[in-house]
Amino acid sequence: MISATPAKKPTAHSPRVSRSRSRPDLIKRGQGRYMIYCYPCHGALGDGNGITKSYGMLVTPSYHDDRIRNMPEGEISTRSPTARTR
């Protein structure tokens, strides 16, 4: 059932994924997508220290940056040219 109340924007203290959506199958799928689309640039920890840095890529944002953490859900995959997970 869809709620009539608008979703709250995530903050540094709130979880990004609601409890109803954090199912093990979705977590596993997301991990797989991260390894394919994000890991090469952002690294295993999401800190921007992936393998591409050793090939000369100068700046890869860290997912730990508040600017990125506070983006609305789905915004990262629409902004990054390599993050086409749909």
N, C-alpha and C positions, 0 to 999 in steps of 0.2 A: 504494500500500500504506500502511495506517495503522500508525504506530508505537505500540508498547505503552508507551513512556515518556511521561510527562506533558510538556506543553509548558512551557518556561520563561517566566516573566513577563519582559517586556521591561524593560531598564534603559536609563539614559541613554547607555550605550555599545554597546548591542546594536541591530541593525536590527529594526524593527517587523514587517517582512514577510520571511518566509523566502525563500530563493533560489528554491525550487520554485514559489512563488506569485507572484513578481515577473515575470510574463510581460508583454510589451508590450501585449497586448490587455486585460489586467486593469488595467494602469496607465492606459491611455487611458480605459477605462470609469470608473475611479475619479476621474480628472480631470474627466470630464463630470459625474459625480454631485456632485462638490465644487462645480463651477460652478453647478449648479442649486440644491442644498440648503444649502451652507455659505458660499459666496462673499458673498452679500448681507450677512450679519452679520459673518463672520470676515475678510473681505477676501482679496485675492490672496495675501498672505503668511501668512495664518492668525493674524495678530496681533490680531484683534478690532477692526480699524479699517475695517469695511465700510461700505457706503452707509447702512445703518440708523442708524448713529451720528449722521448729519446730520439724521435725522428724530426724534431725541430718545431713542433707545434708550441707556440710561445705561451698562450694563455688558455687554460681550460677552467671554467668556473667550478668552484667547490659547491657541492650540494649542501654543505654546512653553512653557507653564507645566508644571512637572514633575508637578503633580497630574493634568493631562490626559494628558501623555505616558506616564505609567505606568499608565493604565487598561488593563484587559484588552481584547484585540481584540474589537470589536463593541459594547463598552459605550457608546461615544459615541452610536451610532445608536439605542440603546435608551433613553437618558436624555433626549436632546433632542426636544422636541415637533415640531420641523421636520425632523429628520434621519430621515426614513422612506425609506431607500434600497432596501428589499427589494421 
